[in-house]
């Protein structure tokens, strides 16, 4: 199906936050959030370094959530470079065991758009350029969400992602995109190569030698974090007010 210029979800769902808890950790401010997305509440954690340079929302895949150790590792690397992060659950507890929901890319993208709309209005995030970091099926959701002009996303990074699941939406993505795949994750690597040919956006494919799908090999996840951090710092800086590229 041709997505055309209008996003199928009719734009982001404006949510609100309840039950928020704020703490300070290592110079960064952390808040536990509950974000309203349509009929469900999504749990998340917002981490704000001092003088943040941008905000990255994590779209987890295949049923994982804000406690994903791999995404938390990458998030901590971003914090050290003054990038704020939002790690949140795309599905609520009732939905996590539903395989149909786990692979409902449009549903996941709608939830990501709802979270994006919410954090843009958060007092700590006002004016910050936004990027998406997606893993596995979450990468497809990030690309579908990024195709919505209302998302106003500056960059997308995919870790071991399934961008092919974004299907025809790939042609509507206009923001710089980085695809990171393990060299031994051969099937997913081929899917990413095909998606790269379809994506309308400026796209780079980085292969981590010797890494499998979960990047469990020594140094593999560090390489992912290094690549993601550099990509976000470059493209979120370009999107800041006054950069000439907003």
LUMSE-929218 format. One record per residue (C-alpha): z, y, x. Coordinates in Angstrom, 3 decimals, m for minus. Layout:
N
c3;c2;c1
Z;Y;X
...
end
This chain:
246
c3;c2;c1
0.000;0.000;0.000
m0.840;3.469;1.248
2.393;5.470;1.362
0.673;8.835;1.098
2.599;12.044;1.685
5.434;11.349;m0.772
8.324;9.072;0.154
8.944;6.275;m2.402
12.642;6.974;m2.611
12.136;10.492;m3.946
13.999;12.042;m1.013
17.519;11.566;0.297
20.469;10.893;m1.959
23.029;13.617;m1.490
26.318;11.884;m0.872
29.895;12.875;m0.370
32.707;11.613;1.797
36.121;10.370;0.725
38.974;8.733;2.574
38.112;10.443;5.859
40.350;9.868;8.899
40.008;12.007;12.026
41.195;11.171;15.545
40.641;12.400;19.095
39.483;9.960;21.797
38.517;10.810;25.366
37.647;14.388;24.467
35.522;13.268;21.500
36.460;13.657;17.860
36.109;10.574;15.652
36.064;10.437;11.874
35.950;7.407;9.599
33.647;8.175;6.687
32.775;6.681;3.326
29.317;7.907;2.379
28.014;7.759;m1.165
24.493;6.297;m1.386
23.471;5.881;m4.992
25.780;3.306;m6.565
27.491;2.147;m3.355
29.825;3.528;m0.726
28.913;2.997;2.930
31.557;2.905;5.651
30.837;4.697;8.918
32.274;6.274;12.013
31.167;9.686;13.258
31.872;10.427;16.933
31.472;14.024;18.127
31.683;14.827;21.854
32.584;18.349;22.851
29.530;20.625;22.580
27.162;17.938;21.243
23.476;18.178;22.128
22.264;16.134;19.184
23.188;13.424;16.699
21.954;9.815;16.649
22.270;7.644;13.536
22.352;3.886;14.136
20.469;1.613;11.747
21.835;m1.889;12.256
19.777;m4.956;11.506
20.003;m8.469;10.091
23.317;m7.930;8.358
25.242;m6.396;11.274
27.111;m3.138;10.803
29.037;m0.361;12.452
31.084;m2.837;14.503
28.019;m4.259;16.298
29.180;m4.573;19.942
25.694;m3.927;21.320
25.139;m0.751;19.336
28.658;0.441;20.116
27.887;m0.055;23.807
24.767;2.085;23.502
26.652;4.674;21.435
29.334;5.023;24.112
26.612;5.663;26.670
25.202;8.420;24.466
28.652;9.988;24.097
28.867;10.383;27.873
25.753;12.562;27.679
27.189;14.711;24.870
25.226;13.023;22.084
27.087;12.517;18.816
26.643;9.259;16.897
27.051;7.904;13.396
27.501;4.139;13.196
27.626;3.019;9.590
26.994;0.001;7.378
23.662;m0.012;5.583
25.010;m2.605;3.114
28.361;m2.871;1.372
30.532;m5.992;1.557
28.986;m7.561;m1.547
25.447;m7.129;m0.232
25.946;m8.363;3.335
25.558;m12.025;2.377
22.427;m11.386;0.332
19.425;m12.240;2.493
17.096;m10.372;0.149
19.090;m7.172;0.700
19.196;m7.717;4.481
15.380;m7.735;4.561
14.825;m5.067;1.896
13.461;m2.467;4.301
12.916;0.201;1.656
16.510;m0.182;0.462
17.815;0.104;4.030
15.628;3.142;4.668
16.908;4.811;1.483
20.484;4.270;2.659
19.622;5.753;6.056
18.112;8.803;4.377
21.241;9.222;2.257
23.433;9.127;5.375
21.108;11.580;7.126
21.310;14.042;4.260
25.075;13.760;4.247
25.723;14.298;7.948
23.374;17.265;8.081
25.844;18.978;5.731
28.901;17.889;7.712
30.653;20.919;9.246
30.599;19.358;12.717
26.886;18.511;12.574
25.301;21.671;11.238
22.136;22.530;13.147
22.159;19.434;15.359
18.793;17.734;15.937
18.805;14.164;14.633
17.490;10.896;16.056
17.502;7.292;14.841
18.416;4.197;16.867
17.353;1.029;15.078
17.902;m2.628;15.950
16.082;m5.657;14.530
15.331;m4.994;10.834
17.170;m1.691;11.168
14.351;m0.466;13.399
11.888;m0.952;10.550
14.227;0.971;8.239
14.478;3.770;10.807
10.697;4.074;11.009
10.266;4.085;7.218
12.947;6.768;6.919
11.393;8.783;9.741
8.094;8.763;7.827
9.752;10.937;5.178
9.164;14.601;6.152
12.476;15.476;4.525
14.350;13.422;7.124
13.381;15.935;9.867
14.034;13.391;12.622
13.219;14.299;16.222
13.000;10.816;17.783
13.263;7.094;17.010
14.373;4.351;19.404
13.996;0.660;18.539
15.992;m2.091;20.318
14.554;m5.556;19.838
13.184;m4.205;16.602
10.826;m5.430;13.937
8.629;m2.356;13.459
5.999;m4.599;11.897
8.234;m4.801;8.798
7.622;m1.076;8.228
4.036;m2.094;7.405
1.789;0.742;6.215
4.548;3.312;6.736
3.826;3.123;10.453
0.779;5.300;9.905
2.973;8.070;8.487
5.452;8.230;11.372
4.865;11.397;13.388
7.975;11.595;15.566
8.126;10.309;19.177
9.062;6.622;19.186
10.386;4.351;21.918
10.117;0.580;21.479
12.421;m1.442;23.764
11.888;m5.204;23.894
13.152;m7.999;26.108
10.507;m9.546;28.336
11.524;m13.049;27.229
11.542;m12.125;23.540
7.864;m13.016;23.402
7.261;m13.168;19.652
8.986;m9.847;19.001
7.211;m8.327;22.010
3.837;m9.216;20.512
4.889;m7.762;17.142
5.896;m4.528;18.879
2.593;m4.330;20.725
0.719;m4.628;17.446
2.959;m2.014;15.816
2.381;0.348;18.740
m1.346;0.213;18.008
m0.705;1.182;14.375
1.911;3.889;14.817
0.504;7.392;14.425
3.356;8.816;16.468
3.441;9.243;20.257
4.827;5.811;21.147
6.046;4.169;24.342
6.788;0.477;24.793
9.405;m0.444;27.417
9.856;m4.101;28.363
13.174;m5.118;29.944
12.304;m7.930;32.372
14.239;m11.169;31.955
15.918;m10.049;28.717
16.019;m12.069;25.514
16.318;m10.753;21.956
20.021;m9.802;22.132
19.852;m8.347;25.669
22.805;m10.511;26.729
21.623;m10.895;30.317
23.461;m8.941;33.068
22.271;m5.351;33.167
19.893;m5.717;30.202
21.905;m3.688;27.714
22.632;m1.085;30.382
18.874;m0.662;30.759
18.518;m0.235;26.999
21.220;2.437;26.998
19.639;4.278;29.929
16.198;4.313;28.311
17.546;5.386;24.917
19.735;8.132;26.369
16.894;9.673;28.378
14.523;9.526;25.398
16.969;11.176;23.018
17.983;13.852;25.501
14.335;14.779;26.022
13.205;14.854;22.418
16.358;16.131;20.740
16.429;18.988;23.234
12.835;19.820;22.230
13.950;20.000;18.592
16.858;22.388;19.098
16.526;25.853;17.559
14.869;28.215;19.993
13.097;25.425;21.892
9.729;26.413;20.422
9.219;22.880;19.066
11.304;22.854;15.908
end
